[in-house]
């Protein structure tokens, strides 16, 4: 999972991001984190679809997955930026 939607692109216009998975999603993804390059304009929703294609069990969590860029939660229409630290996590539970 080291290259994403920009696979095969030699133009250098990709966006490199670091993605971390937390809790149960880490187990389903089969990794705690990965670096990948995606096409410019890729959204958080596009990123999820990429991971769903590689780890279909993640799709079962689609309606409840939370996404953060850095320390801010983002919507699925968030456009990934170079160097983003993306966190994909299940709903936050408190006590």
C-alpha positions as CSV (number, residue, x, y, z in Angstrom):
1,X,0.0,0.0,0.0
2,X,2.8,2.4,-0.7
3,X,1.3,4.0,-3.8
4,X,-2.2,5.0,-4.3
5,X,-4.3,6.7,-6.9
6,X,-1.2,8.3,-8.5
7,X,0.1,4.8,-9.4
8,X,1.9,4.9,-12.7
9,X,2.1,8.7,-12.8
10,X,5.6,10.0,-13.6
11,X,4.7,13.7,-13.7
12,X,5.5,14.3,-10.0
13,X,2.1,15.9,-9.3
14,X,1.2,13.4,-6.6
15,X,0.4,14.2,-3.0
16,X,2.4,12.2,-0.4
17,X,0.5,11.5,2.8
18,X,1.1,9.4,5.9
19,X,-2.0,7.4,7.1
20,X,-2.4,5.9,10.5
21,X,-5.1,3.5,11.6
22,X,-6.3,3.2,15.1
23,X,-8.0,0.5,17.3
24,X,-10.0,-2.2,15.5
25,X,-9.4,-0.5,12.1
26,X,-5.7,-1.1,12.5
27,X,-6.4,-4.8,12.7
28,X,-8.7,-4.7,9.7
29,X,-6.3,-2.7,7.6
30,X,-3.4,-5.1,8.5
31,X,-1.1,-2.2,9.3
32,X,-0.8,0.6,11.9
33,X,0.4,3.1,9.3
34,X,1.5,3.6,5.7
35,X,2.9,6.2,3.4
36,X,1.4,6.6,0.0
37,X,1.2,9.0,-2.9
38,X,-2.2,9.9,-4.4
39,X,-3.3,12.2,-7.2
40,X,-3.6,15.9,-6.6
41,X,-7.3,16.6,-5.7
42,X,-7.8,13.2,-3.9
43,X,-10.3,13.6,-1.1
44,X,-10.5,11.7,2.2
45,X,-13.5,9.8,0.7
46,X,-11.3,8.8,-2.2
47,X,-8.6,7.6,0.2
48,X,-11.1,5.5,2.1
49,X,-12.3,3.9,-1.2
50,X,-8.6,3.0,-1.9
51,X,-8.3,1.3,1.4
52,X,-11.7,-0.4,1.1
53,X,-10.5,-2.0,-2.2
54,X,-7.4,-3.4,-0.4
55,X,-9.0,-4.3,2.9
56,X,-12.8,-4.9,2.2
57,X,-13.6,-5.5,5.9
58,X,-12.9,-1.8,6.6
59,X,-16.1,-0.9,4.5
60,X,-18.3,-2.4,7.3
61,X,-17.2,0.6,9.4
62,X,-17.8,3.2,6.7
63,X,-20.7,5.0,8.4
64,X,-18.8,5.5,11.7
65,X,-15.2,6.1,10.6
66,X,-13.7,9.4,11.8
67,X,-11.0,11.0,9.7
68,X,-8.5,13.6,11.0
69,X,-5.8,15.6,9.2
70,X,-3.2,16.6,11.8
71,X,-5.2,17.3,15.0
72,X,-8.4,18.4,13.3
73,X,-11.3,16.2,12.3
74,X,-12.2,16.6,8.6
75,X,-15.1,15.8,6.4
76,X,-14.9,13.3,3.6
77,X,-14.7,16.0,1.0
78,X,-11.4,17.3,2.5
79,X,-8.7,17.5,-0.2
80,X,-5.5,15.9,0.9
81,X,-2.5,18.1,1.0
82,X,1.2,17.2,0.7
83,X,2.6,15.9,4.0
84,X,-0.8,15.4,5.6
85,X,-0.9,13.1,8.6
86,X,-4.2,11.4,8.2
87,X,-5.8,9.4,11.0
88,X,-8.5,6.9,10.4
89,X,-10.3,5.8,13.5
90,X,-13.5,4.3,14.9
91,X,-15.9,6.5,16.8
92,X,-14.4,8.1,20.0
93,X,-15.7,6.5,23.2
94,X,-15.6,8.3,26.5
95,X,-16.3,7.4,30.0
